[in-house]
Amino acid sequence: MKKADVLLFYHRLAEANPAPETELAYVNPYTLLVAVALSAQATDVSVNKATRDLFTHVDTPEAMVLLGEDELKRHIRTIGLFNTKAKNVIALSERLIADHGGVVPADRAALEALPGVGRKTANVVMNVAFGAETIAVDTHIFRVGNRTGLARGKTPLAVELKLEKVTPAPFRRHAHHWLILHGRYVCKARRPECWRCPVADLCAFKPKTPPPDAAKADTAR
């Protein structure tokens, strides 16, 4: 995608959603870290349902350790891989207390050193909690980057590095959210909704999918 098209691409996404936010519910950097860790291979909706009650009385590493692994499992049992995730959340909480005085660090290396925290989780926390210009490449952003031609790559890291390179400075702070929301609600995996996409004319994906009514009309002919 040409530089001018990239600029226009982000400009249109920004026009449609000037102040994008994460759809994960959280109350502070710690609960954000926990929510993002729980969201691996799970939807934000399912995580929010599981943590709605949990975060009302457990919002610090100390409180989480006091809660214990078994009780945490009870809260998050509706989320996939809840046994492993519960173990990791307790372990990362203990590590935060031991190594960081119970405070979530605003540093990628320190975050990735926590149990169950990878680059994607660290990038989300740095972006949402601390305002860092990081881009966490999940399945949605990986798809959008490759499908549109904005940032093609064979791995999430390759797409992330390409996005960091091509994303204009004014859009770096919110690029993560614009791209993930675009992939979640418009540039969907099975059937992208090209007919209502604000950047369809800039996108390399062909053929563009028609509106559902148009597809039905073609079938009826």
CYANA upper distance limits for C-alpha pairs under 8 A (distance plus 0.5 A):
  1 MET  CA      5 ASP  CA      6.78
  1 MET  CA      6 VAL  CA      6.91
  1 MET  CA    149 GLY  CA      6.20
  1 MET  CA    150 LEU  CA      6.08
  1 MET  CA    202 LEU  CA      8.35
  2 LYS  CA      6 VAL  CA      6.75
  3 LYS  CA      7 LEU  CA      6.88
  3 LYS  CA    166 VAL  CA      8.02
  4 ALA  CA      8 LEU  CA      6.83
  5 ASP  CA      9 PHE  CA      6.39
  5 ASP  CA    202 LEU  CA      6.95
  6 VAL  CA     10 TYR  CA      6.88
  6 VAL  CA    150 LEU  CA      7.41
  6 VAL  CA    166 VAL  CA      7.93
  6 VAL  CA    167 THR  CA      7.74
  6 VAL  CA    168 PRO  CA      8.47
  7 LEU  CA     11 HIS  CA      6.61
  7 LEU  CA    167 THR  CA      8.21
  7 LEU  CA    168 PRO  CA      7.13
  8 LEU  CA     12 ARG  CA      6.62
  9 PHE  CA     13 LEU  CA      7.02
  9 PHE  CA    199 VAL  CA      6.39
  9 PHE  CA    202 LEU  CA      7.48
 10 TYR  CA     14 ALA  CA      6.50
 10 TYR  CA    171 PHE  CA      7.32
 10 TYR  CA    175 ALA  CA      8.24
 11 HIS  CA     15 GLU  CA      6.65
 12 ARG  CA     16 ALA  CA      6.80
 12 ARG  CA    198 PRO  CA      6.86
 12 ARG  CA    199 VAL  CA      7.43
 13 LEU  CA     17 ASN  CA      6.75
 13 LEU  CA     18 PRO  CA      8.44
 13 LEU  CA    178 TRP  CA      6.83
 13 LEU  CA    198 PRO  CA      7.60
 13 LEU  CA    199 VAL  CA      8.30
 14 ALA  CA     18 PRO  CA      5.32
 14 ALA  CA     19 ALA  CA      8.22
 14 ALA  CA    178 TRP  CA      7.81
 17 ASN  CA    178 TRP  CA      8.11
 19 ALA  CA    174 HIS  CA      8.39
 20 PRO  CA    174 HIS  CA      7.31
 20 PRO  CA    177 HIS  CA      6.39
 20 PRO  CA    178 TRP  CA      7.03
 21 GLU  CA    128 VAL  CA      8.49
 21 GLU  CA    177 HIS  CA      6.91
 22 THR  CA    128 VAL  CA      7.90
 22 THR  CA    177 HIS  CA      7.24
 23 GLU  CA     44 ASP  CA      6.95
 24 LEU  CA     32 LEU  CA      8.13
 24 LEU  CA     35 ALA  CA      7.29
 24 LEU  CA     36 VAL  CA      8.08
 24 LEU  CA     44 ASP  CA      6.03
 24 LEU  CA     45 VAL  CA      8.11
 24 LEU  CA     47 VAL  CA      7.95
 24 LEU  CA     48 ASN  CA      6.79
 25 ALA  CA     32 LEU  CA      7.95
 25 ALA  CA     35 ALA  CA      7.97
 25 ALA  CA     48 ASN  CA      6.27
 25 ALA  CA     51 THR  CA      8.48
 25 ALA  CA     52 ARG  CA      8.29
 26 TYR  CA     31 THR  CA      5.81
 26 TYR  CA     32 LEU  CA      5.57
 26 TYR  CA     35 ALA  CA      7.59
 26 TYR  CA     55 PHE  CA      7.98
 27 VAL  CA     31 THR  CA      6.57
 27 VAL  CA     32 LEU  CA      7.59
 27 VAL  CA     55 PHE  CA      8.02
 27 VAL  CA     59 ASP  CA      7.92
 28 ASN  CA     32 LEU  CA      6.69
 28 ASN  CA     59 ASP  CA      8.00
 28 ASN  CA    129 ALA  CA      8.17
 29 PRO  CA     33 LEU  CA      6.65
 29 PRO  CA    104 VAL  CA      6.93
 29 PRO  CA    125 VAL  CA      7.69
 29 PRO  CA    129 ALA  CA      6.03
 30 TYR  CA     34 VAL  CA      6.85
 30 TYR  CA     59 ASP  CA      7.31
 30 TYR  CA     60 THR  CA      6.85
 30 TYR  CA     61 PRO  CA      7.78
 30 TYR  CA    103 VAL  CA      8.03
 30 TYR  CA    104 VAL  CA      6.53
 31 THR  CA     35 ALA  CA      6.49
 31 THR  CA     55 PHE  CA      7.53
 31 THR  CA     59 ASP  CA      6.34
 31 THR  CA     60 THR  CA      7.89
 32 LEU  CA     36 VAL  CA      6.59
 32 LEU  CA    125 VAL  CA      7.28
 32 LEU  CA    129 ALA  CA      8.11
 33 LEU  CA     37 ALA  CA      6.66
 33 LEU  CA    121 THR  CA      7.92
 33 LEU  CA    125 VAL  CA      6.60
 34 VAL  CA     38 LEU  CA      6.66
 34 VAL  CA     89 VAL  CA      7.07
 35 ALA  CA     39 SER  CA      6.65
 35 ALA  CA     47 VAL  CA      7.25
 35 ALA  CA     48 ASN  CA      8.37
 35 ALA  CA     51 THR  CA      8.12
 36 VAL  CA     40 ALA  CA      7.59
 36 VAL  CA    121 THR  CA      6.49
 36 VAL  CA    124 VAL  CA      8.02
 36 VAL  CA    125 VAL  CA      8.28
 37 ALA  CA     85 LYS  CA      7.87
 37 ALA  CA     89 VAL  CA      8.19
 37 ALA  CA    116 GLY  CA      7.43
 37 ALA  CA    117 VAL  CA      7.07
 37 ALA  CA    121 THR  CA      6.92
 38 LEU  CA     42 ALA  CA      7.91
 38 LEU  CA     47 VAL  CA      7.15
 38 LEU  CA     79 ILE  CA      8.13
 38 LEU  CA     82 PHE  CA      8.41
 38 LEU  CA     85 LYS  CA      6.77
 39 SER  CA     43 THR  CA      6.64
 39 SER  CA     44 ASP  CA      6.72
 39 SER  CA     47 VAL  CA      6.62
 41 GLN  CA     80 GLY  CA      7.40
 42 ALA  CA     46 SER  CA      7.25
 42 ALA  CA     47 VAL  CA      7.59
 42 ALA  CA     79 ILE  CA      7.07
 42 ALA  CA     80 GLY  CA      6.82
 43 THR  CA     47 VAL  CA      6.90
 44 ASP  CA     48 ASN  CA      6.55
 45 VAL  CA     49 LYS  CA      6.83
 46 SER  CA     50 ALA  CA      6.84
 46 SER  CA     78 THR  CA      8.01
 46 SER  CA     79 ILE  CA      7.09
 47 VAL  CA     51 THR  CA      6.62
 47 VAL  CA     76 ILE  CA      8.34
 47 VAL  CA     79 ILE  CA      7.24
 48 ASN  CA     52 ARG  CA      6.24
 50 ALA  CA     54 LEU  CA      7.77
 50 ALA  CA     75 HIS  CA      6.50
 50 ALA  CA     76 ILE  CA      5.73
 50 ALA  CA     77 ARG  CA      8.39
 50 ALA  CA     78 THR  CA      7.43
 50 ALA  CA     79 ILE  CA      7.90
 51 THR  CA     55 PHE  CA      6.21
 51 THR  CA     75 HIS  CA      7.63
 51 THR  CA     76 ILE  CA      7.68
 52 ARG  CA     56 THR  CA      7.42
 53 ASP  CA     57 HIS  CA      7.93
 54 LEU  CA     58 VAL  CA      6.27
 54 LEU  CA     75 HIS  CA      7.16
 55 PHE  CA     59 ASP  CA      5.95
 57 HIS  CA     63 ALA  CA      8.49
 58 VAL  CA     63 ALA  CA      5.85
 58 VAL  CA     64 MET  CA      6.36
 58 VAL  CA     67 LEU  CA      8.31
 59 ASP  CA     63 ALA  CA      7.18
 59 ASP  CA     64 MET  CA      7.84
 60 THR  CA     64 MET  CA      6.82
 60 THR  CA    102 GLY  CA      7.88
 61 PRO  CA     65 VAL  CA      6.72
 61 PRO  CA     93 SER  CA      5.09
 61 PRO  CA     94 GLU  CA      7.40
 61 PRO  CA     96 LEU  CA      7.44
 61 PRO  CA     97 ILE  CA      7.22
 61 PRO  CA    102 GLY  CA      6.48
 62 GLU  CA     66 LEU  CA      6.73
 62 GLU  CA     93 SER  CA      7.67
 62 GLU  CA     94 GLU  CA      8.28
 62 GLU  CA     97 ILE  CA      7.69
 62 GLU  CA    102 GLY  CA      7.72
 63 ALA  CA     67 LEU  CA      6.59
 64 MET  CA     68 GLY  CA      6.95
 64 MET  CA     72 LEU  CA      8.45
 64 MET  CA     90 ILE  CA      7.16
 64 MET  CA     93 SER  CA      7.39
 65 VAL  CA     69 GLU  CA      8.20
 65 VAL  CA     90 ILE  CA      6.34
 65 VAL  CA     93 SER  CA      7.11
 65 VAL  CA     94 GLU  CA      7.29
 67 LEU  CA     71 GLU  CA      6.65
 67 LEU  CA     72 LEU  CA      7.22
 68 GLY  CA     72 LEU  CA      6.69
 68 GLY  CA     90 ILE  CA      7.59
 69 GLU  CA     73 LYS  CA      6.67
 69 GLU  CA     86 ALA  CA      6.38
 69 GLU  CA     87 LYS  CA      6.76
 69 GLU  CA     90 ILE  CA      6.83
 70 ASP  CA     74 ARG  CA      7.06
 71 GLU  CA     75 HIS  CA      7.17
 72 LEU  CA     76 ILE  CA      6.87
 72 LEU  CA     86 ALA  CA      6.64
 73 LYS  CA     77 ARG  CA      5.93
 73 LYS  CA     82 PHE  CA      6.87
 73 LYS  CA     83 ASN  CA      6.92
 73 LYS  CA     86 ALA  CA      6.30
 76 ILE  CA     82 PHE  CA      6.59
 76 ILE  CA     86 ALA  CA      8.29
 77 ARG  CA     82 PHE  CA      6.09
 77 ARG  CA     83 ASN  CA      8.32
 78 THR  CA     82 PHE  CA      7.96
 81 LEU  CA     85 LYS  CA      6.69
 82 PHE  CA     86 ALA  CA      6.33
 83 ASN  CA     87 LYS  CA      6.90
 84 THR  CA     88 ASN  CA      6.76
 85 LYS  CA     89 VAL  CA      6.56
 85 LYS  CA    116 GLY  CA      8.02
 86 ALA  CA     90 ILE  CA      6.78
 87 LYS  CA     91 ALA  CA      6.69
 88 ASN  CA     92 LEU  CA      6.43
 88 ASN  CA    115 PRO  CA      6.00
 88 ASN  CA    116 GLY  CA      5.85
 89 VAL  CA     93 SER  CA      6.52
 89 VAL  CA    115 PRO  CA      8.05
 89 VAL  CA    116 GLY  CA      7.99
 90 ILE  CA     94 GLU  CA      6.76
 91 ALA  CA     95 ARG  CA      6.73
 91 ALA  CA    114 LEU  CA      8.43
 91 ALA  CA    115 PRO  CA      6.63
 92 LEU  CA     96 LEU  CA      6.58
 92 LEU  CA    114 LEU  CA      5.75
 92 LEU  CA    115 PRO  CA      5.61
 92 LEU  CA    116 GLY  CA      7.89
 93 SER  CA     97 ILE  CA      6.87
 93 SER  CA    102 GLY  CA      8.04
 94 GLU  CA     98 ALA  CA      6.67
 95 ARG  CA     99 ASP  CA      6.22
 95 ARG  CA    100 HIS  CA      8.04
 95 ARG  CA    114 LEU  CA      7.22
 96 LEU  CA    100 HIS  CA      5.49
 96 LEU  CA    101 GLY  CA      6.82
 96 LEU  CA    102 GLY  CA      5.32
 96 LEU  CA    103 VAL  CA      6.85
 96 LEU  CA    104 VAL  CA      7.24
 96 LEU  CA    114 LEU  CA      8.30
 97 ILE  CA    101 GLY  CA      5.22
 97 ILE  CA    102 GLY  CA      4.56
 97 ILE  CA    103 VAL  CA      7.86
 98 ALA  CA    102 GLY  CA      7.89
100 HIS  CA    104 VAL  CA      7.57
100 HIS  CA    105 PRO  CA      7.61
104 VAL  CA    111 LEU  CA      8.29
105 PRO  CA    110 ALA  CA      6.97
105 PRO  CA    111 LEU  CA      6.98
106 ALA  CA    110 ALA  CA      8.35
106 ALA  CA    111 LEU  CA      8.08
106 ALA  CA    126 MET  CA      6.46
106 ALA  CA    130 PHE  CA      7.06
107 ASP  CA    111 LEU  CA      6.63
107 ASP  CA    126 MET  CA      7.72
108 ARG  CA    112 GLU  CA      6.52
108 ARG  CA    119 ARG  CA      7.92
108 ARG  CA    122 ALA  CA      6.16
108 ARG  CA    123 ASN  CA      7.47
108 ARG  CA    126 MET  CA      7.82
109 ALA  CA    113 ALA  CA      6.75
110 ALA  CA    114 LEU  CA      7.51
111 LEU  CA    117 VAL  CA      7.12
111 LEU  CA    118 GLY  CA      8.42
111 LEU  CA    122 ALA  CA      6.16
112 GLU  CA    117 VAL  CA      5.66
112 GLU  CA    118 GLY  CA      5.77
112 GLU  CA    119 ARG  CA      6.78
112 GLU  CA    122 ALA  CA      6.74
113 ALA  CA    117 VAL  CA      7.63
117 VAL  CA    121 THR  CA      6.35
117 VAL  CA    122 ALA  CA      7.09
118 GLY  CA    122 ALA  CA      6.68
119 ARG  CA    123 ASN  CA      6.54
119 ARG  CA    136 ALA  CA      8.09
120 LYS  CA    124 VAL  CA      6.82
120 LYS  CA    136 ALA  CA      5.27
120 LYS  CA    137 VAL  CA      6.81
120 LYS  CA    138 ASP  CA      7.69
121 THR  CA    125 VAL  CA      6.82
121 THR  CA    136 ALA  CA      7.73
122 ALA  CA    126 MET  CA      6.61
123 ASN  CA    127 ASN  CA      6.55
123 ASN  CA    134 THR  CA      6.00
123 ASN  CA    135 ILE  CA      6.70
123 ASN  CA    136 ALA  CA      5.67
124 VAL  CA    128 VAL  CA      6.44
124 VAL  CA    134 THR  CA      7.81
124 VAL  CA    135 ILE  CA      7.75
124 VAL  CA    136 ALA  CA      6.21
125 VAL  CA    129 ALA  CA      5.89
125 VAL  CA    130 PHE  CA      7.66
126 MET  CA    130 PHE  CA      5.59
126 MET  CA    131 GLY  CA      6.87
126 MET  CA    132 ALA  CA      5.85
126 MET  CA    134 THR  CA      7.42
127 ASN  CA    131 GLY  CA      5.16
127 ASN  CA    132 ALA  CA      4.94
127 ASN  CA    133 GLU  CA      6.48
127 ASN  CA    134 THR  CA      6.06
127 ASN  CA    135 ILE  CA      8.05
127 ASN  CA    173 ARG  CA      7.79
128 VAL  CA    132 ALA  CA      8.06
131 GLY  CA    173 ARG  CA      7.35
132 ALA  CA    173 ARG  CA      7.22
133 GLU  CA    172 ARG  CA      5.87
133 GLU  CA    173 ARG  CA      5.11
133 GLU  CA    174 HIS  CA      8.11
134 THR  CA    164 GLU  CA      8.36
134 THR  CA    172 ARG  CA      7.96
134 THR  CA    173 ARG  CA      7.74
134 THR  CA    176 HIS  CA      7.77
135 ILE  CA    160 GLU  CA      6.80
135 ILE  CA    163 LEU  CA      8.18
135 ILE  CA    164 GLU  CA      7.90
135 ILE  CA    175 ALA  CA      7.37
135 ILE  CA    176 HIS  CA      5.35
136 ALA  CA    160 GLU  CA      7.60
136 ALA  CA    176 HIS  CA      6.82
137 VAL  CA    141 ILE  CA      5.81
137 VAL  CA    142 PHE  CA      6.40
137 VAL  CA    156 PRO  CA      6.16
137 VAL  CA    157 LEU  CA      7.95
137 VAL  CA    159 VAL  CA      7.76
137 VAL  CA    160 GLU  CA      6.52
137 VAL  CA    176 HIS  CA      8.31
138 ASP  CA    142 PHE  CA      6.51
138 ASP  CA    156 PRO  CA      7.73
138 ASP  CA    180 ILE  CA      8.22
139 THR  CA    143 ARG  CA      6.59
140 HIS  CA    144 VAL  CA      6.68
140 HIS  CA    179 LEU  CA      8.06
140 HIS  CA    180 ILE  CA      6.01
140 HIS  CA    183 GLY  CA      5.33
140 HIS  CA    184 ARG  CA      6.74
140 HIS  CA    188 LYS  CA      8.34
140 HIS  CA    189 ALA  CA      8.38
141 ILE  CA    145 GLY  CA      6.37
141 ILE  CA    176 HIS  CA      8.37
141 ILE  CA    179 LEU  CA      6.21
141 ILE  CA    180 ILE  CA      5.83
141 ILE  CA    183 GLY  CA      6.90
142 PHE  CA    146 ASN  CA      6.79
142 PHE  CA    156 PRO  CA      6.65
142 PHE  CA    159 VAL  CA      7.03
143 ARG  CA    147 ARG  CA      6.24
143 ARG  CA    183 GLY  CA      7.79
143 ARG  CA    189 ALA  CA      7.93
144 VAL  CA    148 THR  CA      6.24
144 VAL  CA    149 GLY  CA      8.43
144 VAL  CA    150 LEU  CA      8.09
144 VAL  CA    179 LEU  CA      7.51
144 VAL  CA    182 HIS  CA      8.37
144 VAL  CA    183 GLY  CA      6.47
144 VAL  CA    187 CYS  CA      7.24
145 GLY  CA    149 GLY  CA      6.44
145 GLY  CA    150 LEU  CA      5.50
145 GLY  CA    151 ALA  CA      4.97
145 GLY  CA    152 ARG  CA      6.12
145 GLY  CA    153 GLY  CA      8.42
145 GLY  CA    159 VAL  CA      7.24
145 GLY  CA    163 LEU  CA      8.41
146 ASN  CA    150 LEU  CA      7.20
146 ASN  CA    151 ALA  CA      6.32
146 ASN  CA    152 ARG  CA      4.80
146 ASN  CA    153 GLY  CA      7.11
146 ASN  CA    159 VAL  CA      8.41
147 ARG  CA    152 ARG  CA      8.26
147 ARG  CA    203 CYS  CA      8.11
147 ARG  CA    204 ALA  CA      7.18
147 ARG  CA    205 PHE  CA      6.13
148 THR  CA    202 LEU  CA      8.15
148 THR  CA    203 CYS  CA      4.94
148 THR  CA    204 ALA  CA      5.37
148 THR  CA    205 PHE  CA      6.16
149 GLY  CA    203 CYS  CA      7.09
149 GLY  CA    204 ALA  CA      6.09
149 GLY  CA    205 PHE  CA      8.30
150 LEU  CA    163 LEU  CA      8.06
150 LEU  CA    203 CYS  CA      8.44
151 ALA  CA    159 VAL  CA      6.14
151 ALA  CA    162 LYS  CA      6.00
151 ALA  CA    163 LEU  CA      6.22
151 ALA  CA    166 VAL  CA      8.27
152 ARG  CA    158 ALA  CA      8.27
152 ARG  CA    159 VAL  CA      6.40
152 ARG  CA    162 LYS  CA      7.94
153 GLY  CA    158 ALA  CA      5.57
153 GLY  CA    159 VAL  CA      5.37
153 GLY  CA    162 LYS  CA      8.28
154 LYS  CA    158 ALA  CA      7.05
154 LYS  CA    159 VAL  CA      7.92
155 THR  CA    159 VAL  CA      6.90
156 PRO  CA    160 GLU  CA      6.57
157 LEU  CA    161 LEU  CA      6.64
158 ALA  CA    162 LYS  CA      6.69
159 VAL  CA    163 LEU  CA      6.56
160 GLU  CA    164 GLU  CA      6.70
161 LEU  CA    165 LYS  CA      6.80
162 LYS  CA    166 VAL  CA      6.73
163 LEU  CA    167 THR  CA      6.12
164 GLU  CA    172 ARG  CA      8.19
167 THR  CA    171 PHE  CA      7.12
167 THR  CA    172 ARG  CA      6.62
167 THR  CA    175 ALA  CA      8.14
168 PRO  CA    172 ARG  CA      6.98
171 PHE  CA    175 ALA  CA      6.19
172 ARG  CA    176 HIS  CA      8.27
174 HIS  CA    178 TRP  CA      6.82
175 ALA  CA    179 LEU  CA      6.57
176 HIS  CA    180 ILE  CA      6.67
177 HIS  CA    181 LEU  CA      6.39
178 TRP  CA    182 HIS  CA      6.49
179 LEU  CA    183 GLY  CA      6.64
180 ILE  CA    184 ARG  CA      6.51
181 LEU  CA    185 TYR  CA      6.52
181 LEU  CA    186 VAL  CA      8.31
182 HIS  CA    186 VAL  CA      5.74
182 HIS  CA    187 CYS  CA      6.37
183 GLY  CA    187 CYS  CA      4.93
183 GLY  CA    188 LYS  CA      5.98
183 GLY  CA    189 ALA  CA      8.26
184 ARG  CA    188 LYS  CA      6.37
186 VAL  CA    192 PRO  CA      6.44
186 VAL  CA    193 GLU  CA      5.70
186 VAL  CA    194 CYS  CA      7.80
186 VAL  CA    196 ARG  CA      8.03
186 VAL  CA    197 CYS  CA      6.95
187 CYS  CA    191 ARG  CA      8.09
187 CYS  CA    192 PRO  CA      4.85
187 CYS  CA    193 GLU  CA      6.51
187 CYS  CA    194 CYS  CA      7.69
187 CYS  CA    197 CYS  CA      8.19
188 LYS  CA    192 PRO  CA      4.94
188 LYS  CA    193 GLU  CA      7.44
191 ARG  CA    209 THR  CA      7.71
192 PRO  CA    209 THR  CA      7.13
193 GLU  CA    197 CYS  CA      6.96
193 GLU  CA    209 THR  CA      6.97
193 GLU  CA    210 PRO  CA      8.15
193 GLU  CA    211 PRO  CA      7.86
194 CYS  CA    200 ALA  CA      6.52
194 CYS  CA    208 LYS  CA      6.26
194 CYS  CA    209 THR  CA      5.98
194 CYS  CA    210 PRO  CA      7.35
194 CYS  CA    211 PRO  CA      8.38
195 TRP  CA    200 ALA  CA      8.24
195 TRP  CA    208 LYS  CA      8.20
195 TRP  CA    209 THR  CA      7.30
195 TRP  CA    210 PRO  CA      6.35
195 TRP  CA    211 PRO  CA      6.22
199 VAL  CA    203 CYS  CA      6.85
200 ALA  CA    208 LYS  CA      8.42
210 PRO  CA    214 ALA  CA      6.55
210 PRO  CA    215 ALA  CA      6.70
211 PRO  CA    215 ALA  CA      6.92
212 PRO  CA    216 LYS  CA      6.81
213 ASP  CA    217 ALA  CA      6.70
214 ALA  CA    218 ASP  CA      6.75
215 ALA  CA    219 THR  CA      6.83
216 LYS  CA    220 ALA  CA      6.74
217 ALA  CA    221 ARG  CA      6.99
